[in-house]
Amino acid sequence: MAPTVVHLPNGQTITVSPVFAGLSFKANDLNIHHSIFPPGWTIILETVDDDDDDDGSQSPPDEREQLYGSRKRSPRRYKAPTLHHDILFISSISNPSNTDFKPATSPTRQIAMMLWATLWWYFHQPAPNARLSAGVHPDTPEEGRPKGQWRVNVRREGIFKGKHTLQKLERMGLIASEESCVGAALDDKSGEGWMKMFVSQTSFWQIDPRIFLFTLSPTQHSPYPGASPFPSRPGSPNRDGTPVPSPRPETADPAQHGLWSPHSPGPFASGSHLPTYYPPPPPQYTFTNSIRHPIRPKPPAQGVTFYTRYIPSIGQYLSFRTACLGSKSPKYRGPTSGGMSTTLNFLPPNSGVSSSTFPSLGNINIHPCDTDLLHDWMNQPRVSAAWGVSGPIETQEAFLKKGLKSKHSFPAIGCWDGKPFGYFELYWVKEDQLGRHLTGSDVNDWDRGFHALVGEQEFRGRHRVKVWTSALVHHLWLCDPRTQRVLVEPRTDNVKCVSSLSLTMVDEGWPAH
């Protein structure tokens, strides 16, 4: 297995390399502002022999059988994902120096963050065959065999052997067990009821990354100030013997290295170095056009990026932000696939002058504003035929303003590496026009839907449609765990759109990557 680079949704990258009996995860760019992860950690990942034919009628397992899950199983080195025979645990952690970073306030949350990143890598591997063979007649064709759930088992070993570590991870919703009993053992160290923990692919992709991604707080005299989003070092003396001060945090460009900083309006920005996830509020109800529905949470503000994810098959970051009425395009502050600064700095390293005061790709707006984008896209014949919003720019401006004032939907702009490519509307179905055609159990309180158009020719194509469609569904599922269904309503005469969406919705590799 060759080393691979994992791109997390907040722009951080991690290098995964094989080591003796396991895999090493090494956080890259640790010299960039505040550290998100420890310098590295090691996991043990093994595959066990298939025992699907075990009927469960044998005597209780002994200690070794509890460790490996079954007497029929013998671990072997991991080579490729299996449907449910892989077992992992974190064996060791390399923490940063206490002189630079304060220890994590909650070690369990730090462990959860590392496990989440490990699972992010694991579930980006090629999916195993979902068809089951146990209990099926050997002559049954492949298409006639039932499908199983892709899951990875978590072993109570290494870091996970702490007294209450697995219990806390289970309460966080990161791991699960089918043994939903209290257990009769009085000794917490026995591990009764915590030997068969797992994480399924389906549940993992419905976990909001903001629950687990946070930053370590720098110490007071750390050379890595939390407010600075680039390699900040203490001032170095020049030839005159006077130290040159480091660039001030307020003059820093938060997007210089593509990571979400406390100054960036992205979903992972946090000046407090804490997770940025907040659970949905309890439901309160109101009426719209005589339809009773929950009061909806306010969407992200204009220009704010609310979703980002690296797409390995394309090699670019996909992101969505709320549309904006301003005369300038919102500056993209998220990660890009190049991994390089958008600011070209030609100043000496110890000049003491911030490059943000000079014209550069990072501070020059090279994209048209959203109104201009819509004016261009809506006047394309293929788009105009479906949307009917062609005409002078005043038409698109009024259209966008109406969308921003809607109480059940909001307009969004999709971007590839920060470059806008399409317009989207995300809405709640029940009070939408579509909801009026659905009655009773046909529509639920938290059903979502979206409208979409791709305006840039270079970003068209069936594979990209599959990617951004599944990404939108992914986002809508993350917004509220009560959302169980996402509806789309393309025109019946738009055969190409219907065909692309049909292939996307039944694709097994969800979300597409």
NUZA-545625 format. One record per residue (C-alpha): x negated, y, z; residue in one letter; residue number from 1. Coordinates in pm, 1 decimal, m for minus. Each point is the difference from the previous one (the first is absolute). Example, Ala and Ser with C-alpha at 12.3 -4.5 7.8 and 13.67 -1.06 7.14 Angstrom:
2
{{m1230.0,m450.0,780.0},A,1} {{m137.0,344.0,m66.0},S,2} 
***
This chain:
513
{{0.0,0.0,0.0},M,1} {{m148.0,332.0,m109.3},A,2} {{30.3,315.4,213.1},P,3} {{313.3,198.4,m70.6},T,4} {{105.7,355.7,80.5},V,5} {{338.0,52.2,165.2},V,6} {{175.9,333.2,m57.1},H,7} {{229.5,92.0,287.6},L,8} {{297.7,230.9,m64.0},P,9} {{m166.5,288.6,185.8},N,10} {{m307.3,m1.7,m224.7},G,11} {{m232.4,m191.5,231.3},Q,12} {{m193.0,m286.3,m161.0},T,13} {{m127.0,m318.9,159.1},I,14} {{m249.4,m247.7,m142.9},T,15} {{83.6,m366.5,58.2},V,16} {{m295.1,m241.2,m26.3},S,17} {{m35.7,m371.5,74.2},P,18} {{m214.1,m86.0,302.3},V,19} {{m73.6,m322.2,179.8},F,20} {{332.6,m168.0,82.2},A,21} {{200.5,310.6,m69.6},G,22} {{40.5,341.4,m161.1},L,23} {{m150.4,332.1,96.4},S,24} {{202.8,322.6,m24.1},F,25} {{m219.3,309.7,m15.4},K,26} {{150.5,349.6,3.2},A,27} {{m151.9,225.7,m264.1},N,28} {{m72.8,373.1,23.6},D,29} {{m42.9,m1.6,376.5},L,30} {{m189.0,330.0,m34.0},N,31} {{321.9,170.6,m111.8},I,32} {{168.5,201.8,276.5},H,33} {{193.3,m209.7,251.3},H,34} {{m29.2,m376.5,m24.3},S,35} {{315.4,m197.5,m64.2},I,36} {{m148.3,m341.2,73.6},F,37} {{m292.1,m140.4,194.9},P,38} {{m308.9,m54.4,m217.0},P,39} {{113.6,m355.2,m60.3},G,40} {{154.8,m322.8,118.0},W,41} {{m16.7,m367.9,m89.3},T,42} {{285.1,m242.3,m50.2},I,43} {{14.0,m376.5,m19.6},I,44} {{230.5,m110.3,m280.2},L,45} {{56.0,m370.0,m60.9},E,46} {{236.3,m221.0,m196.4},T,47} {{148.1,m313.4,156.0},V,48} {{107.7,m322.8,m164.2},D,49} {{361.0,m25.7,m113.0},D,50} {{231.6,m164.6,251.2},D,51} {{338.1,94.6,m143.9},D,52} {{116.5,m357.9,44.0},D,53} {{m30.1,17.8,379.9},D,54} {{347.7,m78.9,131.4},D,55} {{m69.0,144.3,345.4},G,56} {{90.7,m329.5,174.7},S,57} {{m342.8,m66.5,151.8},Q,58} {{m125.9,51.1,355.0},S,59} {{m92.9,350.0,122.9},P,60} {{m332.6,128.4,m141.1},P,61} {{m314.4,1.4,209.8},D,62} {{m229.3,302.5,47.8},E,63} {{m179.6,m41.2,m332.5},R,64} {{328.6,m49.7,m181.7},E,65} {{135.2,317.0,160.7},Q,66} {{m306.1,186.1,m122.5},L,67} {{35.1,m111.8,m360.9},Y,68} {{378.0,m30.8,m6.8},G,69} {{31.2,m377.4,m70.6},S,70} {{m190.7,m324.9,41.2},R,71} {{7.0,m56.6,m375.3},K,72} {{m178.4,322.3,m74.9},R,73} {{m375.1,41.8,m38.8},S,74} {{m129.4,346.4,m90.5},P,75} {{m208.9,63.3,m308.0},R,76} {{m159.5,310.0,m144.5},R,77} {{238.8,250.6,m154.1},Y,78} {{m24.6,29.2,m378.7},K,79} {{336.4,136.4,m114.0},A,80} {{331.8,80.9,168.3},P,81} {{240.4,m285.0,70.1},T,82} {{370.8,29.7,60.7},L,83} {{m13.1,m59.1,375.8},H,84} {{m318.3,m192.9,85.8},H,85} {{m244.4,287.2,61.0},D,86} {{m100.0,89.2,357.2},I,87} {{m193.8,307.2,107.9},L,88} {{m120.8,184.1,309.3},F,89} {{m237.0,289.3,68.4},I,90} {{m318.8,m141.7,149.2},S,91} {{m202.1,315.2,72.5},S,92} {{10.3,381.0,m19.9},I,93} {{m281.4,252.2,m48.5},S,94} {{102.6,318.5,180.1},N,95} {{m156.3,342.7,m68.8},P,96} {{m228.4,168.6,247.8},S,97} {{172.7,159.1,298.2},N,98} {{m216.6,307.7,m52.5},T,99} {{184.3,74.3,m325.0},D,100} {{351.7,m129.6,54.2},F,101} {{216.6,m48.5,302.7},K,102} {{109.8,m360.9,49.7},P,103} {{345.7,m72.1,m130.7},A,104} {{262.7,105.2,252.5},T,105} {{179.2,m326.7,m72.4},S,106} {{m235.7,m287.5,m91.7},P,107} {{302.9,m206.6,m100.2},T,108} {{102.2,263.2,m255.2},R,109} {{m351.4,m6.0,m141.0},Q,110} {{18.6,m378.7,m28.0},I,111} {{339.7,35.5,m168.3},A,112} {{m150.0,248.4,m245.1},M,113} {{m277.6,m242.2,m94.8},M,114} {{243.3,m290.3,m32.9},L,115} {{227.2,215.9,m217.1},W,116} {{m293.8,91.6,m228.3},A,117} {{m98.3,m367.7,m17.5},T,118} {{352.6,m93.4,m102.1},L,119} {{3.9,283.4,m255.8},W,120} {{m299.0,m168.7,m164.1},W,121} {{143.9,m350.9,34.1},Y,122} {{338.9,76.9,m155.8},F,123} {{m170.6,170.5,m293.6},H,124} {{m153.8,m335.0,m95.6},Q,125} {{158.1,m199.5,m285.4},P,126} {{326.4,m142.2,132.2},A,127} {{12.1,m379.6,38.9},P,128} {{258.5,m216.1,m171.3},N,129} {{323.0,46.9,197.7},A,130} {{149.6,m334.9,m105.3},R,131} {{11.1,m264.7,273.4},L,132} {{m89.7,m364.3,m54.2},S,133} {{76.0,m156.9,340.0},A,134} {{335.2,m176.0,17.2},G,135} {{50.1,35.4,m375.0},V,136} {{16.5,m291.5,m241.7},H,137} {{m322.7,m13.6,m204.3},P,138} {{199.7,2.8,m323.6},D,139} {{170.4,328.2,88.8},T,140} {{m110.0,266.4,m251.3},P,141} {{m187.4,304.9,125.8},E,142} {{295.3,233.9,m55.9},E,143} {{227.2,m224.6,206.3},G,144} {{m213.6,m3.1,312.5},R,145} {{91.5,233.3,288.8},P,146} {{m215.3,303.7,73.3},K,147} {{m186.6,52.3,324.5},G,148} {{m110.7,314.9,176.8},Q,149} {{m359.3,114.5,m33.6},W,150} {{m138.7,41.4,350.1},R,151} {{m334.0,m4.0,180.7},V,152} {{m34.6,m147.6,347.6},N,153} {{m168.7,189.3,284.5},V,154} {{m202.2,m213.3,238.5},R,155} {{m33.8,81.9,369.3},R,156} {{m377.7,13.4,m11.0},E,157} {{m274.1,263.0,4.7},G,158} {{132.0,350.0,63.2},I,159} {{356.1,m134.3,2.7},F,160} {{m68.9,m213.8,307.0},K,161} {{56.7,296.1,230.4},G,162} {{260.2,m51.0,269.1},K,163} {{269.9,209.1,m163.9},H,164} {{m146.6,84.0,m343.5},T,165} {{229.4,m217.6,m210.3},L,166} {{299.2,101.5,208.9},Q,167} {{m66.9,366.9,m74.1},K,168} {{m58.1,m65.5,m371.0},L,169} {{331.6,m184.2,m10.6},E,170} {{177.2,291.6,169.4},R,171} {{m150.6,233.4,m260.0},M,172} {{163.7,m211.6,m269.1},G,173} {{m328.6,m98.9,m164.4},L,174} {{15.8,m373.4,76.3},I,175} {{291.4,m235.8,61.3},A,176} {{83.1,m350.1,121.3},S,177} {{287.4,m237.0,m59.1},E,178} {{m30.6,m114.1,361.4},E,179} {{227.6,267.5,146.5},S,180} {{4.7,m145.7,352.0},C,181} {{m141.3,126.0,329.4},V,182} {{m200.8,m313.6,70.5},G,183} {{m16.6,m201.8,320.6},A,184} {{m371.7,45.4,78.0},A,185} {{m82.3,232.1,293.5},L,186} {{m362.0,52.9,m102.6},D,187} {{m34.9,281.8,m255.9},D,188} {{m329.9,m148.4,m115.4},K,189} {{167.9,m319.1,m119.8},S,190} {{115.3,171.8,m315.7},G,191} {{326.5,m191.2,m3.8},E,192} {{227.7,140.5,m268.3},G,193} {{m281.6,203.9,m158.9},W,194} {{m182.1,m269.1,m195.7},M,195} {{204.0,22.9,m319.6},K,196} {{m3.7,367.5,m89.7},M,197} {{13.1,112.6,m360.7},F,198} {{45.3,295.3,m234.9},V,199} {{210.6,m39.6,m314.0},S,200} {{m60.0,196.2,m317.8},Q,201} {{361.3,116.0,m5.9},T,202} {{m9.8,148.0,349.6},S,203} {{m347.1,149.8,m45.0},F,204} {{102.6,212.8,m296.2},W,205} {{289.5,137.2,204.3},Q,206} {{m231.7,123.7,277.3},I,207} {{m76.2,370.2,m25.8},D,208} {{m380.8,52.4,m12.8},P,209} {{37.5,313.3,212.0},R,210} {{72.7,m223.3,299.8},I,211} {{m357.0,m133.1,m2.1},F,212} {{m226.8,251.6,m176.9},L,213} {{m143.1,262.1,233.2},F,214} {{m340.3,155.5,71.8},T,215} {{m247.8,m14.8,284.6},L,216} {{m49.9,327.6,187.5},S,217} {{m352.8,145.0,m25.2},P,218} {{m186.2,94.3,315.9},T,219} {{m53.1,364.8,86.1},Q,220} {{m357.8,2.0,m131.6},H,221} {{53.3,m251.6,m278.8},S,222} {{m150.0,81.3,m342.1},P,223} {{331.6,m115.2,m145.5},Y,224} {{253.3,269.7,95.8},P,225} {{355.3,m116.5,m48.2},G,226} {{105.0,322.1,m170.3},A,227} {{m264.2,m27.3,m270.7},S,228} {{78.0,m225.2,m295.7},P,229} {{m352.2,m28.1,m138.5},F,230} {{m346.9,m107.7,124.4},P,231} {{m59.7,259.6,269.6},S,232} {{m331.8,m7.0,177.9},R,233} {{m147.0,225.2,267.1},P,234} {{m175.5,305.0,m141.5},G,235} {{m352.1,m59.3,m127.3},S,236} {{m279.1,257.7,39.1},P,237} {{m122.9,174.1,m314.5},N,238} {{m347.6,140.5,m74.4},R,239} {{71.4,305.9,213.0},D,240} {{62.3,m220.9,299.8},G,241} {{363.5,99.5,37.4},T,242} {{259.5,m275.6,m17.7},P,243} {{247.0,9.2,m282.4},V,244} {{351.5,m54.6,133.9},P,245} {{214.2,m278.3,m135.6},S,246} {{298.9,100.8,m212.4},P,247} {{293.5,106.2,214.7},R,248} {{300.1,m235.9,9.3},P,249} {{238.0,270.1,m121.7},E,250} {{m206.5,47.3,m317.8},T,251} {{m6.3,m369.9,m77.7},A,252} {{181.6,m151.0,m290.2},D,253} {{214.3,m279.3,148.9},P,254} {{3.9,m186.0,m331.0},A,255} {{m372.8,6.2,m61.7},Q,256} {{m43.9,m369.5,60.0},H,257} {{350.3,m113.8,m72.5},G,258} {{94.0,m95.0,355.6},L,259} {{303.3,125.2,184.3},W,260} {{m126.8,251.9,255.1},S,261} {{187.3,182.5,277.9},P,262} {{38.7,294.5,m240.4},H,263} {{146.3,m206.0,m284.0},S,264} {{378.9,m17.3,m32.8},P,265} {{m10.0,m371.6,m65.6},G,266} {{174.7,m287.9,178.4},P,267} {{m315.2,m93.5,195.2},F,268} {{m106.0,349.9,110.1},A,269} {{m28.4,29.6,378.3},S,270} {{m188.7,259.1,197.5},G,271} {{63.3,m204.3,314.5},S,272} {{m169.4,m312.8,m141.4},H,273} {{315.8,m200.2,72.3},L,274} {{222.2,m211.8,m226.5},P,275} {{236.7,216.0,m205.4},T,276} {{294.3,m239.4,m10.9},Y,277} {{328.8,87.3,166.1},Y,278} {{289.9,m247.4,6.7},P,279} {{328.9,101.6,m161.6},P,280} {{244.4,168.7,239.0},P,281} {{317.3,m163.9,130.1},P,282} {{290.2,42.2,m241.7},P,283} {{235.2,298.2,19.5},Q,284} {{284.9,29.7,m247.0},Y,285} {{160.2,271.6,m207.8},T,286} {{231.0,29.7,m301.3},F,287} {{m79.1,106.0,m356.8},T,288} {{289.3,13.0,m247.5},N,289} {{206.8,m210.4,243.6},S,290} {{m274.8,m265.7,13.8},I,291} {{m133.9,m90.7,344.8},R,292} {{m374.3,m52.3,2.5},H,293} {{m300.6,42.2,234.0},P,294} {{m159.8,343.3,31.8},I,295} {{m308.4,m25.8,m218.8},R,296} {{m351.5,98.3,111.2},P,297} {{m152.3,299.4,m175.3},K,298} {{m231.1,m92.4,m289.3},P,299} {{m366.1,105.2,m4.7},P,300} {{m58.0,370.2,m65.0},A,301} {{m72.2,134.6,m349.0},Q,302} {{m337.9,m113.1,m129.4},G,303} {{m60.8,m255.7,277.4},V,304} {{m134.4,m340.1,m105.3},T,305} {{205.9,m273.3,166.1},F,306} {{m138.6,m317.6,m158.4},Y,307} {{m339.4,m107.3,m130.3},T,308} {{m148.7,m336.2,m91.2},R,309} {{m295.8,m120.5,m203.9},Y,310} {{96.5,m221.4,m295.1},I,311} {{m287.0,m244.5,m74.2},P,312} {{139.5,m113.5,m336.8},S,313} {{m9.6,359.7,m126.7},I,314} {{m289.4,133.4,205.1},G,315} {{180.5,315.4,112.5},Q,316} {{186.1,135.2,300.8},Y,317} {{375.9,31.4,m43.4},L,318} {{169.2,266.2,208.7},S,319} {{334.7,175.5,30.8},F,320} {{61.4,349.2,132.9},R,321} {{307.2,216.1,42.4},T,322} {{59.8,231.2,m297.0},A,323} {{m74.8,368.4,47.1},C,324} {{159.0,320.9,m131.2},L,325} {{m318.3,205.5,34.1},G,326} {{m173.1,169.7,m289.9},S,327} {{m309.7,m214.1,64.2},K,328} {{m33.8,m374.3,12.2},S,329} {{m60.1,m132.0,354.7},P,330} {{m363.9,m86.8,48.3},K,331} {{m52.5,m374.5,18.5},Y,332} {{m193.8,m86.6,315.9},R,333} {{21.4,m377.4,m12.9},G,334} {{m251.7,m263.4,m103.3},P,335} {{m101.7,m62.3,m359.9},T,336} {{m146.4,m305.8,m167.1},S,337} {{m329.4,175.0,m72.9},G,338} {{m73.7,29.0,369.1},G,339} {{m181.0,326.6,m69.3},M,340} {{60.3,353.2,108.7},S,341} {{221.7,211.5,m221.9},T,342} {{m225.2,291.8,95.4},T,343} {{m326.5,34.2,m192.7},L,344} {{m249.5,137.0,252.5},N,345} {{m313.8,152.9,m152.8},F,346} {{m112.9,168.0,324.6},L,347} {{m305.7,m112.4,197.2},P,348} {{98.3,m240.1,276.5},P,349} {{m103.7,241.2,278.0},N,350} {{117.6,325.8,m155.1},S,351} {{268.3,51.0,264.2},G,352} {{242.4,113.4,m272.1},V,353} {{319.5,m191.2,m62.7},S,354} {{51.6,m112.7,m357.3},S,355} {{373.6,53.9,45.7},S,356} {{m56.5,371.7,m66.3},T,357} {{m117.4,m72.1,m355.6},F,358} {{208.1,m104.6,m300.9},P,359} {{6.8,m377.0,m32.3},S,360} {{215.3,m287.2,m113.4},L,361} {{110.7,m36.0,359.7},G,362} {{136.0,353.5,45.5},N,363} {{105.5,88.4,m354.6},I,364} {{352.7,m107.2,m83.4},N,365} {{m27.2,m188.7,m327.4},I,366} {{353.7,m143.7,m0.1},H,367} {{315.1,188.6,m101.9},P,368} {{259.9,67.4,267.1},C,369} {{288.8,m242.6,40.0},D,370} {{245.4,226.3,m182.3},T,371} {{m231.4,10.5,m302.0},D,372} {{m40.7,m376.5,16.8},L,373} {{375.3,m51.5,m2.9},L,374} {{39.6,249.9,m283.4},H,375} {{m244.5,m203.0,m209.0},D,376} {{137.5,m341.5,94.8},W,377} {{371.1,80.7,m19.9},M,378} {{m38.9,141.6,m351.8},N,379} {{m150.9,m320.5,m135.8},Q,380} {{265.6,m165.6,m220.6},P,381} {{m11.0,m339.4,174.1},R,382} {{34.7,163.8,343.6},V,383} {{262.5,249.3,m108.2},S,384} {{218.1,m280.0,m135.4},A,385} {{9.7,m165.6,343.0},A,386} {{m1.2,299.7,235.4},W,387} {{164.8,280.6,m199.4},G,388} {{m196.8,275.9,171.0},V,389} {{m177.5,147.2,m302.9},S,390} {{m6.7,371.1,m71.7},G,391} {{m188.1,307.5,120.8},P,392} {{m210.5,m14.3,314.1},I,393} {{279.7,164.2,199.5},E,394} {{202.4,m320.1,m52.2},T,395} {{m265.2,m220.4,156.8},Q,396} {{m58.8,248.8,281.3},E,397} {{371.2,m5.5,89.6},A,398} {{m3.8,m380.2,m28.6},F,399} {{m294.4,m29.8,239.6},L,400} {{148.8,249.8,244.4},K,401} {{324.6,m197.5,7.5},K,402} {{m194.2,m319.5,73.2},G,403} {{m189.4,162.2,287.0},L,404} {{328.6,116.0,154.7},K,405} {{165.8,m341.4,m20.4},S,406} {{81.4,m160.4,336.4},K,407} {{m11.3,m360.3,m117.4},H,408} {{m293.6,1.4,m242.1},S,409} {{m323.8,180.9,m73.8},F,410} {{m223.0,44.8,m307.4},P,411} {{m352.2,m140.1,m11.4},A,412} {{m301.3,5.3,m230.6},I,413} {{m205.3,m314.2,m63.2},G,414} {{m376.9,30.9,m47.2},C,415} {{m283.8,m220.1,m114.2},W,416} {{m321.4,114.1,171.7},D,417} {{175.6,328.6,71.0},G,418} {{110.7,60.0,m360.3},K,419} {{381.2,31.1,m36.9},P,420} {{158.0,m254.3,m230.2},F,421} {{374.1,m15.3,76.6},G,422} {{304.7,134.2,178.6},Y,423} {{207.6,m198.3,249.2},F,424} {{309.2,45.3,212.1},E,425} {{34.5,m206.2,317.7},L,426} {{350.7,m15.5,141.8},Y,427} {{230.9,m164.1,251.9},W,428} {{256.2,m207.4,m186.0},V,429} {{301.8,29.7,228.1},K,430} {{62.5,372.8,m51.4},E,431} {{m140.4,4.6,m354.7},D,432} {{218.3,m11.3,m307.8},Q,433} {{m95.7,m366.0,m35.9},L,434} {{145.0,m72.6,343.6},G,435} {{344.4,113.9,m114.3},R,436} {{8.2,m293.0,m240.9},H,437} {{m91.8,m248.3,273.7},L,438} {{249.1,m91.7,268.2},T,439} {{m1.7,m178.3,334.9},G,440} {{m287.4,m243.6,41.0},S,441} {{m140.0,94.6,m341.2},D,442} {{m182.8,295.9,156.6},V,443} {{m177.5,18.3,335.8},N,444} {{m88.2,301.1,209.9},D,445} {{m371.4,m17.8,m79.0},W,446} {{1.4,m106.0,m364.8},D,447} {{m240.3,208.1,m208.2},R,448} {{m39.6,70.9,m370.5},G,449} {{m213.9,199.3,m239.6},F,450} {{m1.5,162.5,m342.8},H,451} {{m321.7,18.2,m199.5},A,452} {{m164.4,138.4,m310.6},L,453} {{m358.2,m21.3,m124.0},V,454} {{m96.7,319.2,m178.0},G,455} {{m367.7,m56.8,m79.4},E,456} {{m67.1,m228.2,m295.1},Q,457} {{m333.3,m124.7,135.4},E,458} {{171.9,m143.5,307.1},F,459} {{269.9,m195.3,m179.6},R,460} {{m8.5,m377.9,m35.1},G,461} {{176.5,m300.0,148.9},R,462} {{m267.1,m78.5,257.7},H,463} {{m3.7,354.0,138.8},R,464} {{381.0,m7.5,14.1},V,465} {{m18.2,m319.0,204.8},K,466} {{m252.5,160.1,235.2},V,467} {{175.0,329.2,70.6},W,468} {{342.0,m166.1,19.0},T,469} {{m112.8,m245.2,265.2},S,470} {{m183.8,284.0,177.4},A,471} {{321.2,203.4,22.1},L,472} {{186.4,m300.7,136.4},V,473} {{m286.2,m56.8,243.4},H,474} {{25.5,359.5,123.5},H,475} {{377.0,m15.0,39.7},L,476} {{m27.2,m318.8,204.6},W,477} {{m263.4,160.5,221.9},L,478} {{214.5,309.2,61.9},C,479} {{257.1,m193.4,199.7},D,480} {{m7.6,m373.0,85.7},P,481} {{380.6,1.6,m19.2},R,482} {{m25.5,46.5,m377.9},T,483} {{50.8,m343.8,m152.5},Q,484} {{84.4,93.6,m357.5},R,485} {{m122.1,247.0,m263.0},V,486} {{226.0,64.9,m299.7},L,487} {{m79.5,137.5,m343.3},V,488} {{250.0,110.6,m263.1},E,489} {{m162.6,37.0,m343.7},P,490} {{216.7,78.3,m300.2},R,491} {{124.2,m314.2,m168.7},T,492} {{m126.3,121.2,m337.0},D,493} {{m351.7,52.3,136.4},N,494} {{m100.4,m355.5,m86.3},V,495} {{m371.7,52.3,56.0},K,496} {{53.2,139.7,350.8},C,497} {{241.7,m276.4,96.3},V,498} {{m243.3,m264.3,m125.0},S,499} {{m297.1,148.9,189.6},S,500} {{195.8,36.1,323.0},L,501} {{136.4,m353.5,m25.8},S,502} {{m349.3,m143.6,m30.0},L,503} {{m121.5,214.6,288.4},T,504} {{275.9,m89.8,243.2},M,505} {{m49.8,m375.4,m38.9},V,506} {{m378.0,12.2,7.1},D,507} {{m140.1,m215.4,282.0},E,508} {{m313.5,204.3,61.3},G,509} {{177.1,277.5,186.3},W,510} {{m102.3,273.7,35.0},P,511} {{m190.7,m6.4,m326.9},A,512} {{m370.6,59.1,34.7},H,513} 
***
